[in-house]
Amino acid sequence: MPKLKDPVTIDDYQVQSRSAIISPLYSTTVGDIKYVTIAIAEEAGEIAGKIKKLIRDHNGQLDDEIKAGLVKEIGDVQWYLARLCD
């Protein structure tokens, strides 16, 4: 995805993040609403899994690698949420 301008407002993100849509099948149909809703749940589950492993395997100690993984998954949730808002 292209770098967004700083600081990014929610409105800026909503518009600018559309440039990262790579599927020619993307539109705002009911099928897409279902798809992005499922994708949000999946990505949120990945966040929960990383937090579980953080607690279980790392005694709750957040390091740079774990933090980077969480940031990526949170970004994925944010992107799919923006698509749902479309």
PyMOL commands that place a pseudoatom at each C-alpha (Angstrom):
pseudoatom trace, name=CA, resn=MET, resi=1, chain=A, elem=C, hetatm=0, pos=[0.000, 0.000, 0.000]
pseudoatom trace, name=CA, resn=PRO, resi=2, chain=A, elem=C, hetatm=0, pos=[1.309, 3.470, -0.762]
pseudoatom trace, name=CA, resn=LYS, resi=3, chain=A, elem=C, hetatm=0, pos=[2.512, 5.495, 2.205]
pseudoatom trace, name=CA, resn=LEU, resi=4, chain=A, elem=C, hetatm=0, pos=[-0.274, 7.605, 3.616]
pseudoatom trace, name=CA, resn=LYS, resi=5, chain=A, elem=C, hetatm=0, pos=[0.323, 11.244, 4.506]
pseudoatom trace, name=CA, resn=ASP, resi=6, chain=A, elem=C, hetatm=0, pos=[0.988, 12.047, 8.174]
pseudoatom trace, name=CA, resn=PRO, resi=7, chain=A, elem=C, hetatm=0, pos=[-1.070, 12.508, 10.242]
pseudoatom trace, name=CA, resn=VAL, resi=8, chain=A, elem=C, hetatm=0, pos=[-3.826, 10.428, 8.725]
pseudoatom trace, name=CA, resn=THR, resi=9, chain=A, elem=C, hetatm=0, pos=[-7.384, 11.169, 9.729]
pseudoatom trace, name=CA, resn=ILE, resi=10, chain=A, elem=C, hetatm=0, pos=[-10.011, 8.451, 9.607]
pseudoatom trace, name=CA, resn=ASP, resi=11, chain=A, elem=C, hetatm=0, pos=[-11.457, 10.105, 6.494]
pseudoatom trace, name=CA, resn=ASP, resi=12, chain=A, elem=C, hetatm=0, pos=[-8.012, 10.227, 4.847]
pseudoatom trace, name=CA, resn=TYR, resi=13, chain=A, elem=C, hetatm=0, pos=[-7.447, 6.554, 5.631]
pseudoatom trace, name=CA, resn=GLN, resi=14, chain=A, elem=C, hetatm=0, pos=[-10.861, 5.604, 4.259]
pseudoatom trace, name=CA, resn=VAL, resi=15, chain=A, elem=C, hetatm=0, pos=[-10.119, 7.229, 0.910]
pseudoatom trace, name=CA, resn=GLN, resi=16, chain=A, elem=C, hetatm=0, pos=[-6.388, 6.528, 0.588]
pseudoatom trace, name=CA, resn=SER, resi=17, chain=A, elem=C, hetatm=0, pos=[-6.580, 2.874, 1.639]
pseudoatom trace, name=CA, resn=ARG, resi=18, chain=A, elem=C, hetatm=0, pos=[-8.837, 2.116, -1.330]
pseudoatom trace, name=CA, resn=SER, resi=19, chain=A, elem=C, hetatm=0, pos=[-5.744, 2.248, -3.528]
pseudoatom trace, name=CA, resn=ALA, resi=20, chain=A, elem=C, hetatm=0, pos=[-4.632, -1.036, -1.922]
pseudoatom trace, name=CA, resn=ILE, resi=21, chain=A, elem=C, hetatm=0, pos=[-7.604, -2.968, -3.335]
pseudoatom trace, name=CA, resn=ILE, resi=22, chain=A, elem=C, hetatm=0, pos=[-5.995, -5.506, -5.654]
pseudoatom trace, name=CA, resn=SER, resi=23, chain=A, elem=C, hetatm=0, pos=[-8.951, -7.731, -6.454]
pseudoatom trace, name=CA, resn=PRO, resi=24, chain=A, elem=C, hetatm=0, pos=[-10.800, -6.854, -9.669]
pseudoatom trace, name=CA, resn=LEU, resi=25, chain=A, elem=C, hetatm=0, pos=[-13.805, -8.528, -8.065]
pseudoatom trace, name=CA, resn=TYR, resi=26, chain=A, elem=C, hetatm=0, pos=[-14.052, -5.946, -5.262]
pseudoatom trace, name=CA, resn=SER, resi=27, chain=A, elem=C, hetatm=0, pos=[-17.224, -3.913, -5.119]
pseudoatom trace, name=CA, resn=THR, resi=28, chain=A, elem=C, hetatm=0, pos=[-19.715, -3.026, -2.424]
pseudoatom trace, name=CA, resn=THR, resi=29, chain=A, elem=C, hetatm=0, pos=[-22.085, -5.918, -2.975]
pseudoatom trace, name=CA, resn=VAL, resi=30, chain=A, elem=C, hetatm=0, pos=[-23.689, -7.958, -0.214]
pseudoatom trace, name=CA, resn=GLY, resi=31, chain=A, elem=C, hetatm=0, pos=[-21.195, -10.720, -1.018]
pseudoatom trace, name=CA, resn=ASP, resi=32, chain=A, elem=C, hetatm=0, pos=[-18.333, -8.346, -0.311]
pseudoatom trace, name=CA, resn=ILE, resi=33, chain=A, elem=C, hetatm=0, pos=[-19.952, -7.243, 2.947]
pseudoatom trace, name=CA, resn=LYS, resi=34, chain=A, elem=C, hetatm=0, pos=[-20.060, -10.866, 4.039]
pseudoatom trace, name=CA, resn=TYR, resi=35, chain=A, elem=C, hetatm=0, pos=[-16.485, -11.449, 2.875]
pseudoatom trace, name=CA, resn=VAL, resi=36, chain=A, elem=C, hetatm=0, pos=[-14.995, -8.454, 4.684]
pseudoatom trace, name=CA, resn=THR, resi=37, chain=A, elem=C, hetatm=0, pos=[-16.974, -9.242, 7.843]
pseudoatom trace, name=CA, resn=ILE, resi=38, chain=A, elem=C, hetatm=0, pos=[-15.535, -12.753, 7.872]
pseudoatom trace, name=CA, resn=ALA, resi=39, chain=A, elem=C, hetatm=0, pos=[-12.080, -11.333, 7.142]
pseudoatom trace, name=CA, resn=ILE, resi=40, chain=A, elem=C, hetatm=0, pos=[-12.358, -8.945, 10.115]
pseudoatom trace, name=CA, resn=ALA, resi=41, chain=A, elem=C, hetatm=0, pos=[-13.248, -11.872, 12.386]
pseudoatom trace, name=CA, resn=GLU, resi=42, chain=A, elem=C, hetatm=0, pos=[-10.348, -13.917, 11.004]
pseudoatom trace, name=CA, resn=GLU, resi=43, chain=A, elem=C, hetatm=0, pos=[-7.816, -11.124, 11.488]
pseudoatom trace, name=CA, resn=ALA, resi=44, chain=A, elem=C, hetatm=0, pos=[-9.140, -10.383, 14.985]
pseudoatom trace, name=CA, resn=GLY, resi=45, chain=A, elem=C, hetatm=0, pos=[-8.694, -14.067, 15.765]
pseudoatom trace, name=CA, resn=GLU, resi=46, chain=A, elem=C, hetatm=0, pos=[-5.072, -13.809, 14.648]
pseudoatom trace, name=CA, resn=ILE, resi=47, chain=A, elem=C, hetatm=0, pos=[-4.602, -10.913, 17.083]
pseudoatom trace, name=CA, resn=ALA, resi=48, chain=A, elem=C, hetatm=0, pos=[-6.157, -12.973, 19.869]
pseudoatom trace, name=CA, resn=GLY, resi=49, chain=A, elem=C, hetatm=0, pos=[-3.875, -15.896, 19.008]
pseudoatom trace, name=CA, resn=LYS, resi=50, chain=A, elem=C, hetatm=0, pos=[-0.796, -13.686, 19.202]
pseudoatom trace, name=CA, resn=ILE, resi=51, chain=A, elem=C, hetatm=0, pos=[-1.915, -12.312, 22.570]
pseudoatom trace, name=CA, resn=LYS, resi=52, chain=A, elem=C, hetatm=0, pos=[-2.545, -15.863, 23.835]
pseudoatom trace, name=CA, resn=LYS, resi=53, chain=A, elem=C, hetatm=0, pos=[0.967, -16.899, 22.796]
pseudoatom trace, name=CA, resn=LEU, resi=54, chain=A, elem=C, hetatm=0, pos=[2.378, -13.704, 24.315]
pseudoatom trace, name=CA, resn=ILE, resi=55, chain=A, elem=C, hetatm=0, pos=[0.854, -14.694, 27.654]
pseudoatom trace, name=CA, resn=ARG, resi=56, chain=A, elem=C, hetatm=0, pos=[1.622, -18.413, 27.378]
pseudoatom trace, name=CA, resn=ASP, resi=57, chain=A, elem=C, hetatm=0, pos=[5.080, -18.376, 25.829]
pseudoatom trace, name=CA, resn=HIS, resi=58, chain=A, elem=C, hetatm=0, pos=[6.540, -15.006, 26.763]
pseudoatom trace, name=CA, resn=ASN, resi=59, chain=A, elem=C, hetatm=0, pos=[5.119, -14.362, 30.242]
pseudoatom trace, name=CA, resn=GLY, resi=60, chain=A, elem=C, hetatm=0, pos=[3.289, -11.340, 28.846]
pseudoatom trace, name=CA, resn=GLN, resi=61, chain=A, elem=C, hetatm=0, pos=[6.537, -9.628, 27.829]
pseudoatom trace, name=CA, resn=LEU, resi=62, chain=A, elem=C, hetatm=0, pos=[6.042, -7.749, 24.575]
pseudoatom trace, name=CA, resn=ASP, resi=63, chain=A, elem=C, hetatm=0, pos=[9.141, -7.666, 22.361]
pseudoatom trace, name=CA, resn=ASP, resi=64, chain=A, elem=C, hetatm=0, pos=[9.707, -5.965, 19.002]
pseudoatom trace, name=CA, resn=GLU, resi=65, chain=A, elem=C, hetatm=0, pos=[8.914, -9.087, 16.960]
pseudoatom trace, name=CA, resn=ILE, resi=66, chain=A, elem=C, hetatm=0, pos=[5.614, -9.721, 18.728]
pseudoatom trace, name=CA, resn=LYS, resi=67, chain=A, elem=C, hetatm=0, pos=[4.725, -6.039, 18.559]
pseudoatom trace, name=CA, resn=ALA, resi=68, chain=A, elem=C, hetatm=0, pos=[5.412, -5.968, 14.797]
pseudoatom trace, name=CA, resn=GLY, resi=69, chain=A, elem=C, hetatm=0, pos=[3.151, -9.001, 14.309]
pseudoatom trace, name=CA, resn=LEU, resi=70, chain=A, elem=C, hetatm=0, pos=[0.376, -7.369, 16.296]
pseudoatom trace, name=CA, resn=VAL, resi=71, chain=A, elem=C, hetatm=0, pos=[0.727, -4.098, 14.378]
pseudoatom trace, name=CA, resn=LYS, resi=72, chain=A, elem=C, hetatm=0, pos=[0.409, -5.989, 11.082]
pseudoatom trace, name=CA, resn=GLU, resi=73, chain=A, elem=C, hetatm=0, pos=[-2.732, -7.828, 12.169]
pseudoatom trace, name=CA, resn=ILE, resi=74, chain=A, elem=C, hetatm=0, pos=[-4.273, -4.663, 13.623]
pseudoatom trace, name=CA, resn=GLY, resi=75, chain=A, elem=C, hetatm=0, pos=[-3.581, -2.945, 10.292]
pseudoatom trace, name=CA, resn=ASP, resi=76, chain=A, elem=C, hetatm=0, pos=[-5.335, -5.787, 8.490]
pseudoatom trace, name=CA, resn=VAL, resi=77, chain=A, elem=C, hetatm=0, pos=[-8.403, -5.381, 10.728]
pseudoatom trace, name=CA, resn=GLN, resi=78, chain=A, elem=C, hetatm=0, pos=[-8.340, -1.632, 10.129]
pseudoatom trace, name=CA, resn=TRP, resi=79, chain=A, elem=C, hetatm=0, pos=[-8.181, -2.115, 6.346]
pseudoatom trace, name=CA, resn=TYR, resi=80, chain=A, elem=C, hetatm=0, pos=[-11.061, -4.604, 6.255]
pseudoatom trace, name=CA, resn=LEU, resi=81, chain=A, elem=C, hetatm=0, pos=[-13.100, -2.369, 8.560]
pseudoatom trace, name=CA, resn=ALA, resi=82, chain=A, elem=C, hetatm=0, pos=[-12.551, 0.525, 6.153]
pseudoatom trace, name=CA, resn=ARG, resi=83, chain=A, elem=C, hetatm=0, pos=[-13.789, -1.687, 3.307]
pseudoatom trace, name=CA, resn=LEU, resi=84, chain=A, elem=C, hetatm=0, pos=[-16.853, -2.649, 5.351]
pseudoatom trace, name=CA, resn=CYS, resi=85, chain=A, elem=C, hetatm=0, pos=[-17.551, 1.051, 5.881]
pseudoatom trace, name=CA, resn=ASP, resi=86, chain=A, elem=C, hetatm=0, pos=[-17.486, 1.530, 2.094]
for i in range(1, 86): cmd.bond("trace and resi %d" % i, "trace and resi %d" % (i + 1))
show_as sticks, trace
zoom trace
